[in-house]
């Protein structure tokens, strides 16, 4: 009987908890990186939306586009690569 009461108590606590449904992005004062330069040459470029969330990443061989929901949660990331352009010198 005590085990059943204890299991009922813990299940009641477990199922009564709620997660936060609204995420607030408050990174408006953080400086955002727009380019990464190596020896004066642009290697990476970044684009952001109005909520300062990363929407695009561009490099010489890859392109990534990120999409977000209305709650600023990442929904998809599409990655395009060009591996035939990546030549490694030996």
C-alpha positions, -999 to +999 in steps of 0.1 A: +000+000+000+029+024+008+045+017-025+014+025-044+009+057-025+046+067-030+043+059-068+011+079-070+027+109-053+058+109-076+037+105-107+015+134-096+045+156-092+060+145-125+029+150-146+019+183-129+051+202-139+049+224-170+076+236-192+081+272-201+062+278-234+075+313-242+112+318-248+124+354-248+155+362-266+172+391-248+206+393-266+201+427-281+232+443-265+256+416-276+277+425-307+272+401-335+299+386-357+293+394-393+325+382-409+356+361-400+387+373-417+419+352-420+449+370-434+426+398-446+404+373-466+368+367-457+364+330-447+329+331-431+299+355-432+269+355-409+234+370-412+209+375-384+171+381-381+154+408-360+156+387-329+194+384-334+192+347-342+216+333-368+198+328-401+227+323-426+262+310-425+283+314-456+318+301-463+338+292-493+325+256-495+293+256-474+261+275-470+237+270-441+202+285-437+185+283-404+147+287-399+129+295-366+094+292-353+073+320-339+087+312-305+123+317-317+130+279-316+152+264-343+130+244-367+153+235-396+188+239-408+196+234-445+232+227-453+246+229-488+281+219-496+304+219-526+329+191-518+342+189-554+357+224-548+375+214-517+410+205-530+436+195-504+471+202-514+496+175-504 
